[in-house]
Amino acid sequence: MRGDTNCWIGWAKRSILIILFFALLLASCTTASTPEPISTPTEPAEPKQGVKDQPTKEDLVENRETIAPEDTLPYLGLTYISPDGNRVVAGSSRTALSSIDIRLQGQPLWVVSAPFQGMSVWYVVLTTGQVQVFHVNGTKVLEQTPDVSSLPAGMPPALAAQKGVVHLLPVTPDASVVTNPVQLGGGTVAYVDDDGNLVLNRSGQFEQLALDVLPDARILIDETGRLLFLSGQSSMYAHGVLGDSLEATAITLVDVNTNPILSQVIEIAAGDVIEGTAPIWVDIDGDGAREIVVTQTNATEGARIVVYREDGSILAQGDPIGQGYRWRHQLAVAQFIPGGAMEIAAVRTPHIGGVVEIYTLEDDRLEVAATLSGYSSHQIGSRNLDSAFAGDMNGDGLVELILPNQAQTGLASIQYAEDGLHVVWSASLGGKLSTNLSAVSLPDGTVAFGAGTSNQILRIWFQD
């Protein structure tokens, strides 16, 4: 009887183990079949070119309390590629590029992208404000239900990717609808409101700073969480090619990691305005501190490129066009010339002939080292100033500038050589450009980039 009992107990134990095994197997299958949220790898993408560890203003300001950021800064998917306003993408493509077309439900106006589980995720905002989302892996495309179904018509989107999740930043009712919010560490969201205030949303606690921000100013961020944007609204320069009659007369730098919050205003020369929606905020001279690159103009001389230090002094500037109401479009700061330092790429008069310019820093001067005609980085009257970017698209270790042709029906990749600028790649858009250009560094080190067209197509290029 005891033997029978032991046999029964052994059989029961084996039965329980078998049941537990199948229960665990069933649970794992159920988990695998559950749809995953839109997410990215927890490791951030490779830092954008030109972004270095930068000192704060700790040595310049006394008697302040420094507050440690609550969390690391998230990866941001922005129309202007990099949080510091420098339209440069890291990574490179090493073979001939392939492309895919995605049919949309309307005409696209904006597109932003981010790395996603070894591939990429693309958010497209139509002219109506409707949002469409796509997961893209080579030629494989899967449309997703957007986490935010629509934005106010005309508003540029911003993605935040952190802790494995990608989401579109939500819009508060008082936000300016001609610019985008940005997310800082600890989930803090910064945005511009309808009255030109900078607003910080710290988990539902709102702090409003009256700083006369330009309505369509893009808020730039450095790696410490400081903010930079255009301010000092003025209508004295009646050019109006960038969507309205307001331009900036100042640049404001804000350190939200201080208590009280530290803000510094750089006033530009009287009679001048800054014609644009954002500076480029990079270390151009290699001294370890960021400089501020803007397009400054007036009714007499026209536009010139000016580089400010953070203390408001001028590091260097270029020659003006020589005629008022003629614009220069600053695009990117990178090492365009082999063996050189950092250069500035711009387009002179993009609405009239469009001339690509590469500037070098020569003491306190910006000198034009090379030019190439026939390109247009902007459509007159549009607030989209992000139809160009820089990166290594052919894997030769040199940076090219990618931008539309004058008709805005195709893209070209332009590279510097000893005898000037040359086109090293070109492709048709299959329609007229209607969005910014978006580019994303993929985990394998390659780059995917795309644009939307007026015939309701999103075209994406990638390394095959």
Secondary structure, DSSP 8 states (H G I E B T S, - for coil): -HHHHHHHHHHHHHHHHHHHHHHHHHHHHHHHHS---S---SS-----TT------STTT--S-EE---SS---EEE-TTSSTTS--EEEEE--S-EEEEEEE-SS-EEEEEEEEETTEEEEEEEETTSBEEEEEEETTEEEEE--SS-B--TT----EEEETTEEEE----TTB-TTS--EE-GGG-EEEEBTTSEEEEEETTEEEEEE--B-TT---EE-TT--EEEEEEEE--STT-TTSSS-EEEEEEEEETTEES-EEEEEE--TT-EE-SS--EEE-SSSSSS-EEEEEEE-TTT--EEEEEETTS-EEEE----SSSS--EEEEEEE--STT---EEEEEESTTTT-EEEEEEEETTEEEEEEEEESB-S--TT-S---S-EEEESSSSS--EEEEEBTTSSEEEEEEEETTEEEEEEEEE-SS-EEEEEEEEE-TTS-EEEEEEETTTEEEEEEE-
